Amino acid sequence: MFPSVFTDELHVEFMEALDTLASWGLKYVDLRSGVLGKDVDALSAEELGKVKAALGERGLAVGALESSLAKVHLPGPEVRAREEEKLEGIIRAADALECRLVRAFFYWQPGPEDAGQLAGRPDDLRLVLEAFAPIAERAKAAGLVLAFENCGVSTEEITAVLKALGEPRWGLAWDVANEWFTSKEAREDREGYVDALAQHTRLVHVKAQGAAPALGETIPYDEILQALSVHGLKGPVSVETHNPDPNTTSIDQSRATLEAVRRVWPSAAPGMAKKPEDASKQVVRDYEPVRFVVVGLGMGRIRAKEIQKTPGTELVGVCDINEERARMTGEELGVPYSTDLREWLERPEVEVVHVLTESGNHGKVAVQALEAGKHVLTTKPMDVSLEACDRMIRAAEQRDLLLAVDLEMRFHSGLLSLRKLVQEGRLGRVLGAQISLKVQRTMEYFHSNNGWRGTIALDGGGVMSNQCVHHIDQARYVLGVPEEVRCDIWTQNHEIEGEDLASALWRYPDGTVVNLFATTCYPQDTWYFQIDIYGMQGAVSQAVGGPFQQAMERYFVDGVWVDDLPEREVSPWLNAMDNFADALRTSAPLVCSGRDGRRTQSLLAAMYESGRGNKGWVKVRPEVP
């Protein structure tokens, strides 16, 4: 999944549009019309060569060919012949520009009296399929991936056509704004509506209306992009601006829409578990809000937005060494920004520093903040070395300051319910567990943000320390710290210092064994996670991503498999910031204190010691020496 912009939405000459879009840091553009003065499907082989060269000179590639193929209503033979000729032009462009993803239609563009009716009219559906058959067969033979847009047709009608065509690679070109504000399903069951469409989506269109806050009511693109990420969208999230403001240039409006998309881009670990139930969202904190500054505005931008939505917390500022990123986040959230942490440490109104820098700098920033008298909440992992974790813990305890680690899954109902089952003995004596995480990370991911990911110094390693740390902590939180571990690691398919494949065993004093497998080499762009725990009397299985289009939880208790528990455990806190504020104001317990965060890091450290040195079984040392 990647951002892109329609070149013709800038309403300037094609080469100027490419220069502008490249200057915005884009890697992909969508082509429709105005390409050397023509529609993309009308370009000759020579012209396509010029387009290919122009893209290459600017480091750009094509995200999608946005054609009008078959955007006519049940046409006769003459029009169908014209559309089949258009398809040949699309295939020519797809070959030359190395892009197989094509936005298309399917000969159903009815008037108002028939709008939205195709799914319930088998005779009309048969006529559509018969007319479209030559295009479908030729497109399949050419290896095109067709994505049908909900323009003139409903998403329900597109779903019916996709089912009838039976081509699993094809799907929806989801123009979200086209039916969001009028859809009954979107209003009454937003989560279900989004999830159902995300399963079929191959590319997304984002218009200024609904995305740019200055234009009025906005669409929750953060939720939509998160769902698309869970379902492994590989195509573009394309800005199709449709500028509605005559006082704003199309270039400025397109830039504003693109930035709106970038602001809500999902985190790296989507859909790991069910979130807390709605009941827990109705919390009220009647104390003076705890004042946070967020340092590091990659993932930190998302956390800063959460702080503004969390009762009992207040965002007073943001900080990042990248001045542009600091400015954009500060302006978006309406708070002061800076590139210098010291400025915030000198301000008396700042109570908590939330550290979201590169992992290898967590300890450095945290100790600096603690020495200035500020409480510290750091993201996962606590740091890449136990020595840095110990310095953080000592710095906090010597000054009687709070130190905590944001391991967000500890606030999710699925994990809490699983932990309660084990603690109450509902599974009997636990014998074993199996954990697997399969995700895809490209070299573009590792090269971004100055290339810190996948390095030992700043990322701690690879898939275990960055992606799988969530699930390492999950198993540790449920089962406790093992006595010893052994691990094998490989760098299988990436040019990085850390590992992209890991396999480990954990052994507990009572005989429990945990098997862990993690990779960033999976062919689907997804977050495919599974955990199975079994004991003498029961078992639990949870999965999300990959082939599981919806999160799955199953429990074998009292001799039967059930989909849910009669009583689910729900966190009294919304997130780590809520918990931290409550701990600071009311002395509530920290869900993950600094010492507890170190225990998870001790597991990582022991696995790396085993894997990097081929040392076999290594003792885990969870406590501060």
N, C-alpha and C positions, 0 to 999 in steps of 0.2 A: 504494500500500500504506500503510495507516494503522492505528493501534491503536484498538480499540473495546472496550466491555464490555457484556455482557447486563445490562439494567437489573434484571431480576428476580433475578439472582444475589446482589444485595445484601440481599434479603429484608427490604425496607422499603417503605413506601408510594411510589408511582410518582414523585410530585413531589419527595419527599425524595431518592430515588435520583438524579434528574436534578440536583438541587443538589449532591449529593456528587460525582458524576462530573464535573460542570463544574468543581468546585473542584480536581480532580486534573489539570486542564489538558487534558482530552479535548475533541476536536471532534466525535466520533461516538459513538453508542450503538447497540446492537442491541436490537430489540424482539421479544419472544416472548409471554410471559404477564404478568399483573399490570399491564397497561396500563389505568389507570383501573378496575382490578378485572377486566379481561377479557383474553382472548387478542387479539392484535393484529388477527387476521382477523375478529373478532366486533364490532369497533367500528363504530358508526354514523357517518354523515357528520358529524354535529354533534360527536361525541366525537373524531373524527379532527381536526377543526378546533381543538379544545382542545389536543390533543397537539401539533399543529403550532405553535400559539402558544407553548406551554410550552417547546418545543425552541428556538424562535427567541429567546425572552427570555433564554435561557442560552447562546446562541451554539452550539447543538448541531444536528447533522443525523443522519439515520439511516444507519448503515453497511450493515445488512442486516435484512430481515424474516425472523426465524427461525421459520418455520412448521413444523407437523407434517403438512403436505400429503402425502397418499398413504402415510402411515406405517402401513399395514395390509397383511396378506398376501393377495394374490389374492382380493379381496373380491367379493361378489355385487353385483347391480345396485343394491340399496338403499344399501349403504355407498358405492358409487361415486358415486351421486347426491349423497350427503352431502358427499363430498370435492370434487365439482365446485362445490357451493354454497360450500364453504370457499374455493375458488379465487377465486370472485367477491369474497369479502370481502378476500382478499389483493390483488386488483387494485384494489379501492377504496382500500385502505391505501397501495398503491404510488403511486397517482395523487395522493392527498392529501399524502403525506409525501415525495414526489419521490425514491423509492428503488425501483429496478427489480430489485435483487438479492435473491433469495429462496432460503432454505434449504428443501429439499424432499426427498421420497423417491419411490419409484416402484412401490409395491404388491408389494414383495418383502421380507418380514420373516419368514423361515423359522424353524422350530425347529432344535434342535441337529443333527438327522440330515441336514438339507439345507443347513446353514450353509456358505457359501463355494462352493457348487456351481453357481450360475447361469451363470457364464461357459462352463462345459463342458456345458450342457444346452440345446441349441437349441430343443427343444419348450417348455420352461419359459420361455425367453427370449421366444419368440413369444407365449405367453400374457400375459406381463408387458407387452410392447409393445402388444398389442391392448387390454388393460384400461386402460393409461395413455394411449392415443392421444387421447381427448377432452381430457384435461388438457393434454397436450403441444401440441395444436393451439390451444387457447384461450390458453395461456401465450405461445406464439409470437405470436399475433395481438395480444396485449396488450403485447408488447415486454418481457416479463419475462426475466430472466437466472436460470435455475434452477441451483442448485448442490446436488448430491446428497450427503448426509452418510453417511459410513461408520459408521453406528450401526445394528446389526442386519444390516448387509451389509458385505462386504469392499470394499476399494478396487479389487481386481481385477474384482469384479462390476460396480462403478460404471463402470469403464473400458469394459467390454463393452457396457453399456447406452448410454453416451454415443456409442460408435462406431455402434451400431445406430440411435440417434435422429438422428445426423447434423446436429446443431445446433452449429456451432462456438463460439457464444457461451456455451453451457452448459458446466458442468464439475463439479468436485469441491468439496464443503464438507469440507475435510480436518480431521477431529478426530484430531490426531496421536497422542494418548495411547491412543486406542481399540485400536490394534493394534501400537504401537511395541514394547512389551515382549514381545510374543508372535510377532512377524513374523520368519520365517526370513530373508526378503530384507533386512530392516532390519539384522539381525545380521551377515549374511555379505557384503552388498554395500551398505553404508549410502549411499555416494555415489550409486550407480546407482538405488537405491530412492527416495531423496529427489528426485533429478533427474527420474525418470520421473513421480512424482506432482506435482511442482511445475509440470510442463507443463500439467496439466489443472486446477490449483487455481484457484478463483474466490474462496474465502474460507477462513479458517483458524480453528479453535477451539483454544484453549489452556486446559487445565485446571490447577488448582493442583498436582495430582499430576503430577510430571514437569517442572514449571516452577519451583516454589518450592523452593530448596535445603533448607529446613528440613524438608521432607516426605520426604526420601530421594533415591533415584536420580533423576537429572535426564535429560531428553531434550536433545540438542544443538540447541536452537532457534537458536543462532547460525548453524549450518550450514544449517538449514532455511530461515530467513528470508533468508539470503544467496542460496540457490538460488531462492527465490520472487522475490526482487528481480531476479535475472538474467533470469527468465522473464517479468518485467513484470506481476506481480500488481497489480491495481488495487483489489481489494476489501479488506475489513477483516481484521486479525489480532485476533480477538475473544476476550476473556477470558470463558470459560464455567466459572466457578470450581469448582463441585461441591465445596464445602468439606468435606474429610474429617476436620477436626480440631474436635471439639466444644468444645475449650477456646479456640478462636479465632473471633471473630465473622466472619460472611460478608463484612462490609464490610472488615475488616482483611485477610482472606485474599484478597479480590478486589484490594485495593490491593497486596498483596505479589506477587500473580501479575502484575499490570500492570507493576510495577516490574521484575520478572524479564524481561518481554518488552522493556521499554525498555532494559534493560542490554545486551541482545544485538541491538539493532536494527542492521541492516547499515550499512556505510559508504556514502558517496555514489558510490563507483566500483566496483561489483561486477563480478566475472567478467571482468577485463580480459585475463587470460592464464592459462595453466596454472601452477599452483604448483610449487615444487620437488618432485622425486620423493621417495618415502618414504625412500630411502637417505640423503638429505641430512638427514633429520629425526633420525637416530640419532647426531648429533654429541655429543661429550663435551668440555667445557671444564674443564681441571684446574687453572685458576687461581682466585684469589679473585674472587668475583663483583663485577662493576662496578656501582656503586650509582647508580641513576637517580632523579630526581624528574621527574614529568610536569606540565607547565604548560599549561592549557587542556584542558578535559575534555569537549569535544564528541567529536571524533574521538580525542582524547587518552585517553578512557576505554577505547577499544578497544586503543590502543597500550599502555596501562598493563597491561591483562590479558595482552597478548602478552609483555611484559617478564617477568611472573611465570612464564610458560611457557617462556621462552628460557633455555637453559643458559648460565652465565657472566654472567648479569645478575640484578640484585636491585632491586625497586621499594621505595624507602624512604619515598616520600610522593607526594602529589598536591596540585595547587594550581589554583584557579580563582577569579575574582572573584565568581562566583555561589556564595554560601555553601551553598545547598541542593544544588547540583550537586557541590560539593566534598565535602560531608558524605556524600551518597549514594554517591559513588565510593569515598571513603575507607572507609566502613563495609562496602561490598560486597567490597573487596579486602583489608580488614584492615590498612590502613596509616594513618599520621597524615595529616591534611589541613589546608589553610590557604587563606585568601584573599589572603595577603600573600607575594609572591615573596621579599621580603627575608629573611623568616624562614628560608627554605631556603638562601639564599646565605650565611647566617651559620653554617650547620651544617657542620662539617668532614667528616662522613660522606658528604655529597652530592658525588659526583664529576662527574656528567653531568646537565645540564638538557636535557630533551627538550621542545622548544618546539612547541606545537600550538594557538597562539592564532590570532586572525584574521590573515590573510596579511600585512596592512599593519603588523602589530605584531611580526612575527618578528624583524626587525632590532633593534628597541627592546629586546625581552626578551633576545635573544641577547647584545647588547653589554653589557647590565647583568650578565648571568651571567658573561661572559668577563672583565669588569673585576673581578669578585669571585673570579676564579681557577678557574671551573668550565668544563669542556669542554661543548660544545654540539652537539646533534643537532637539526635543525629539520625540520619537515615541508615538503612542497612547497606552493607555490613557495618558493624561498629567501626572498624578500621581493617586494614589488610594484615596487620601484625598484632600479636598478643602484647608485645611491648608497648605499642601505642595505646592499646586498650587499657593497660595497667596505668599508664601515665594519666589518662583521662580520669580513671576511677580515683586515683590518689589525689589529683588536683581538685576534684569535686568534693571528696570526703574531708580533705584538709580545710576546706572553706565552708563546709556545711551547705553545699549547693546541690541541686537536683541534677542528675544525669540520667538520660533515658535513651533507648533505641527504638526507632519507629519500625517495627516489624508488623505491617498492617494486617496480616492475616489473623493475628490474635484478636481482632475485633469482629471477625466474620462468624456467623452463626454455624456454618458447617463445621469449622474447626472446633469451636467451643462445644458443640454437641458431641462431636467425636471424643474430645478430651473427657467430657463428663461420663460418657459410656465406659471408657477405660477406667477412670478413677473409681466409679461405682461398682466395678467388677462385672458389668453386664456381659462382657465378652469372655469372662473367666480369665484364667492366667494367659496373658498374651504370649504367643509362641513366635510370631513373625510378622513382618511387614514388608511390602514392596512398594517402592516409590520410583516413578519414572517421569521425566520431563523431556519433551521433544519440541524444540523450537527451531526457527530458521533465522540465522543472522548472516547478512552479506558482508563483504569486505567494505562496502560503503558505510555500513553501520560502524565498523571498527575504525575507519578512517575519519569519521566525523568528530567534531568537538576536539580537535587537535590530537586525535588518535590515542586517547588514554585507555580506551577499553581494550581488553585482551592483554594488557601489560601486567607484569607481576608487581611493579612498584606502585602503580596507581589503581589497578583493578583487582589486585591480589591473585590474579590468574585468569580464568576464563569462565566457562559455563557454571562451575560450582560456586564461585565467589560472587558472580553477578546475577545470573538468572536463578540458579537452583537454591541459592541461599534462603529464599522464601520457604521452600519446601523442606530444606534441611532443618530450619527452625520449626516448621510445622510438626515434623516427626519428633523432634527433640522436645517440643512443648507438650506433646501428648504422651510420649514414652519415657522422657527423661534423658539424661546424658549417658551414652554407652561407656563401658569400661575401656574398650579398645576398638580400633578400626584398622582396616586395610583397604588400599585403594590403588587402582590403575588409572592412569590418565594418558590421553593421546591428543596430538594436534593433527586431526585427520584430514581436514579440508579447508583450512584457513591459514593464511600467512600471518600468524600472530604468535606472540611469546607464550601465552597461556594455552590452556587445553580447550578443545571444542567437543571432547568426548570423555566421559568419566564413568567408572563403575566401582562401587565400593560396597563393603560389608561392615556392619556395626555389630558388636557382640556385647551383650549385657551380662552382668553377674548371674542373673537368674536363668540364663539360657536363651533369652529372646534374641533373635537375629533379624536385622534389617538389611534389605538389599536395595541399593540406590543405583539408578542409571540416569544419565543426563547427557544431552547433546544439543548443539546449535547447528547441526548439519541436516535437519529434517527437510524434506523437499517442499512441504507446505509452509507458508508463512502463517503460523498459528502458535498458540500456547497450549500444547497438548500435554496435560498433566493427569496422572493417575496415582492414586494411593489405595492400597489394600492392606487391611490389618485383620488378623485372625487370632482368635484365642481358643481355649478349650470349649467354650460355650457359644461363641458368636463370631460374627465377622462384619466388616464394613468395607464398602467399595465406593470411591468417589472419583469422578472423571470429568474433564472439561476440555474442549478444543479438539482438534484433529477430526476424527470421525463422529465425535459427539457434538451434534449441532446445538444441543442444549445441555447445560450442566446436569450431571447424573449423580444421584446419591442413592445407595441401597444399603439397607441394614438387615443382617441376619441375626435376629434376637428372638428369644423364646421359641426357637425352632422354625421360624418362618421368615421369608424375605419381605420387607416392607419398604415403601418409597420414602417414608418420612417417620419421624418419631412423634409420639403423642405430645411431648413437651420439648420444644427446642430451646437450647440455651442461647440467651441473647446478652450481648455485652451491654453494661450500663453506660458505656462511653461510645461515642460515634467514631472516634479515631484516636490516634496517638496524641494529637494536639489537645483534644478534649480531656483525655486522661491526664496529660501533663498539667494542664491548667487546674484541674480538680485536685491533683496532688499538691500543687503549690498553694492553692487557696484553702483547702479543707483537710490536707494530710491524707487524702485517699491513696491507696497503694498504687505504685507504678506497675503497669502491666508488663513492662520490660525495662527494668532498671539497668544501669551500667554494668553491674556485676552479672546480671542475667544475660545481657547482650554478649558479654565476654564468653559465657558458656557456649553459646552458638558458635562464636568465632573459634573457640578452642577445638570444636569438632572440625571446622574447616582446616585449621592449622594442622591437626593430626592427620587428616586425609592427605593434605599436600605433602606433609613430611613422608608419609608412606609412599605416595605416588611418585614424587620427584626423586626419591632416593632408593626406590625399589626395596624398601625396608620391611615389607610384610606387615605384621601387626604392630601398631603403635598405640601406646597408652594415651588416653585423653586427659588433659590436665585443665579442668574447668575453672578452678578457683585462682584468685590472685595469690601469687606466692608471698 
